[in-house]
Amino acid sequence: MPILNRAAELQNEVAEWRRHLHRNPELLFAVENTASFVEKKLKEFGVDEVVTGLGRTGVVGLIRGNLGSGRTIGLRADMDALPITETSGKPWASQTSGKMHACGHDGHTAMLLGAAKYLAETRNFAGSVAVIFQPAEEGGGGGNEMVKDGMMERFAIEEVYGMHNMPGMPIGHFGSRVGPIMASTDEFTITIKGRGGHAAQPHKTIDPIIVGTQIVTALQTIASRTVDPLASVVVSVTKFNAGFAHNVIPEEAVLGGTVRTLVPEVRDIGEGRIRTIAEGVAALYGATVNVAYNRNYPVTVNHAEETGYALRAAAEIAGTSNVKPSLDPMMGGEDFSYMLIARPGAFVFMGNGETAGLHHPAYDFNDEAIPHGISYWVKLAETRLAA
Ligand code: NI
């Protein structure tokens, strides 16, 4: 079955919403205007309940089906933009310098609104659909905040589903996989304290730059000599700040970086080895270190049964040959991971065609994807909640 007729009819209207959101990007939890746009639309559609202020600025709409009682499933979109200045040149480009929808969350929000409109009109399912609009996907953990705010219990949500667009994948194509699909994204900061002094008298100093360079080198052995080569891990030092003059050995050097993995146990190994290596190398030279390790988003792990439902709904819309059931996992992070820890569910990708990549200043969500995304959400709800 191809896209739904009604979803095709909705494309222009939903594209208008999407372009409105694109012109008016908001960051992290400060998505007040986006959230009130979503709230207003959900009320216009006549959904049964609209709750705002979940996880600070999240919105949930509850739509009850006409085919009797049943379970409640959650469909989730993200609302926030990125601190990037847009260069797309599109007529609907961001009106705020330094903020843009460079990850397509404008498209995700508009498509889920389109699906909510359709589902509120037709209600051709048993049980209920909770449409979830979350703030702060790009670093603030808004999904986690909504879970901590009791969203799952409040709406009796039993399963959750998420979707993200993917540049480079053709329009109308979908992909997902059972198990880990996105990485955990931890951050570390290593502060090395040595003893500063004259560059011409290095024997009277403890040079934190020498200590830092050897820590950077030794950290490479986490991926190459500590973790099983078949498990995925990235340890990247992305910051090295020290010194201020050509003739001064500084007191301090600060390293920063990220650890990413698809295997939850590898996070423990990574954190442990970073501390051991930093402390061991510093001790070797008489320096001291402080290691701050921040566990950010966990691994996004798709549940087997729910991934099956999601892939079958996608295949009904796109055709089996246009759905990849074993997409390669990615080392980027997603805070939908918190919802998948709270409830079983699945995260899928949908093609955005040949556009600039995610987080690129020339990126734009592809409005041609809108009827495919709406059709997927509707088909998933109607098949998973069949009477
Ligand atoms: Ni995104």
Residues whose N, C-alpha, C, O or C-beta is under 5 A from the ligand:
A	BS01	NI	C103
